[in-house]
Amino acid sequence: MADTDKLNIDSIIARLLEVRGSRPGKNVQLTESEIRGLCLKSREIFLSQPILLELEAPLKICGDIHGQYYDLLRLFEYGGFPPESNYLFLGDYVDRGKQSLETICLLLAYKIKYPENFFLLRGNHECASINRIYGDLLWSDPDKETMGWGENDRGVSFTFGAEVVAKFLHKHDLDLICRAHQVVEDGYEFFAKRQLVTLFSAPNYCGEFDNAGAMMSVDETLMCSFQILKPADKKKFPYGGLNAGRPVTPPRGQAKGKGKM
């Protein structure tokens, strides 16, 4: 494990943060050995922690990032850079944006540096073998027109109505479902009488939507509030990165795109 033995996390984080204030799109140079070390060391930490996370507030919760690295930095500027705040990310860190590598490297570096304050869930952009096992949980979408369960326009999984949410919460004695993986105009959107909230943290997604991004803050009393990340100038953000040919995450609400999906 030579890659992990020589890993200088502080140096990696410092270099990844050096581009703060620079023009969006400026790349950060990391060596193959450093990136491999981040993957190996973070894997050890993920395996050592439980699959079901039981986290305590206060906590910042973020939705999809999709390689929009400079928007990730803006989220940290709004919410506080670790360890100033505790974070939970809901997955979908890469694809779409050109800076997926910087995005996942910073997230993994923070996970290694602050393993008990920084948490990362898997998203719905996985290989087929993984999606076959658990992907339905993340590909299903709420739909106010659906009673019970319905077909999903994504071509995978299902849509579900408000009564499905209420039944699930009652069965498991929960108050709120916080999920991601759909574009929403204001960065967050409630469903089923505020029993479910969709969170999306990539503003101006793919340069095609005028959506805001949002981060949910949960305080010590479990009161939830939202910090909104307004879309920046589209011309400043390059797109067309890793797997750019794949269909984009579908929108909810009134988020409008310039073209068809």
Stockholm file with secondary structure:
# STOCKHOLM 1.0

chainA/1-261         MADTDKLNIDSIIARLLEVRGSRPGKNVQLTESEIRGLCLKSREIFLSQPILLELEAPLKICGDIHGQYYDLLRLFEYGGFPPESNYLFLGDYVDRGKQSLETICLLLAYKIKYPENFFLLRGNHECASINRIYGDLLWSDPDKETMGWGENDRGVSFTFGAEVVAKFLHKHDLDLICRAHQVVEDGYEFFAKRQLVTLFSAPNYCGEFDNAGAMMSVDETLMCSFQILKPADKKKFPYGGLNAGRPVTPPRGQAKGKGKM
#=GR chainA/1-261 SS CHHHHTCCHHHHHHHHHTTTTSCTTCCCCCCHHHHHHHHHHHHHHHHHSCSSCCCCSSEEEECBCTTCHHHHHHHHHHHCCTTSSCEEECSCCSSSBTTHHHHHHHHHHHHHHCTTTEEECCCSCCCHHHIIIIIHHHHCEECTTCSSEEECTTSSSEEECHHHHHHHHHHHTCSCEEECSSBCTTSEEEETTTTEEEEBCCTTGGGTBCCCEEEEEECTTCCEEEEEECCCCGGGCCBCCTTTTSCCCCBCTTCCBSSCC
#=GC SS_cons         CHHHHTCCHHHHHHHHHTTTTSCTTCCCCCCHHHHHHHHHHHHHHHHHSCSSCCCCSSEEEECBCTTCHHHHHHHHHHHCCTTSSCEEECSCCSSSBTTHHHHHHHHHHHHHHCTTTEEECCCSCCCHHHIIIIIHHHHCEECTTCSSEEECTTSSSEEECHHHHHHHHHHHTCSCEEECSSBCTTSEEEETTTTEEEEBCCTTGGGTBCCCEEEEEECTTCCEEEEEECCCCGGGCCBCCTTTTSCCCCBCTTCCBSSCC
//
